[in-house]
């Protein structure tokens, strides 16, 4: 079985080696190969977009998969860049810099949904519901959790670890989170251990 992971820099494993991020450690602990599709600065609707692309165009290449999602902060955004012809993921939205958002997708997210988390909460919830619905319909094992941000979950989901909690709250000590905000080796080990126990307890795989 292949663990297909999608998320932001938290899942990329910035600050540690590719074999030391939580997704790789989780794969080792459950005896699965890992396909890490995470991107730094990814937004939650960007994560859903990547998931949709994978299911439509790459899923057929793998016999058995399980999807592992680490949701990020709700006030991040992603947009389609016409020049590079691919999705671009931002860091946090700064509503005071609206002049730099000139493309229609950016303006829709900024002004139609609001620069604050209120509008993006709805986008995040839609992203969660979409991923959950597709995995349930296609019998794809799904494990997911809130890596960053204390966003509210409007629906009840199966296989959802830490549904309304920021995972960093579990790691807030000098040994697990250095100054750059990304988990170190011990932090990634702690996350992988929690998810491994959750998978075993819920008999997901």
PEHU-V471199 format. One record per backbone hydrogen bond with DSSP energy under -0.5 kcal/mol. CO is the residue of the C=O (numbers start at 1). NH is the residue of the N-H. Records with the same first field share a line. If there is no record, write none. Layout:
BEGIN
CO=NH + NH
END
This chain:
BEGIN
1=33
2=4 + 66
3=5 + 35
4=68
5=37
6=70
7=39
8=11 + 12
9=13 + 14
13=16
17=20 + 21
21=25
22=26
23=27
24=28
25=29
26=30
27=31 + 32
33=3
34=36
35=5 + 37
39=42
43=47
44=48
45=49
46=50
47=51
48=52
49=53
50=54
51=55
52=56
53=57
54=58 + 59
58=61
59=62
64=2
65=141
66=4
67=143
68=6
69=71 + 145
71=147 + 148
73=76
75=93
77=90
79=81 + 88
80=82
81=85 + 86
86=81
88=79
91=77
93=95
94=97
95=98
97=100
98=101
100=102
103=107
104=108
105=109
106=110
107=111 + 112
108=112 + 113
113=119
116=120
117=121
118=122
119=122 + 123
120=124
121=125
122=126
123=127
124=128
125=129
126=130
127=131
128=132
129=133
130=134
131=135
132=136
133=137
134=138
135=140
136=139
139=141
141=67
143=69
144=161
145=71 + 147
146=167
147=168
149=151
152=154
157=160
159=144 + 161
161=146
162=146 + 165
165=167
166=169
167=170
168=171
171=173
173=176 + 177
176=184
178=181
182=178
184=188
185=189
186=190
187=191
188=192
189=193
190=194
191=195
192=196
193=197
194=198
195=199
196=200
197=201
198=202
199=203 + 204
END
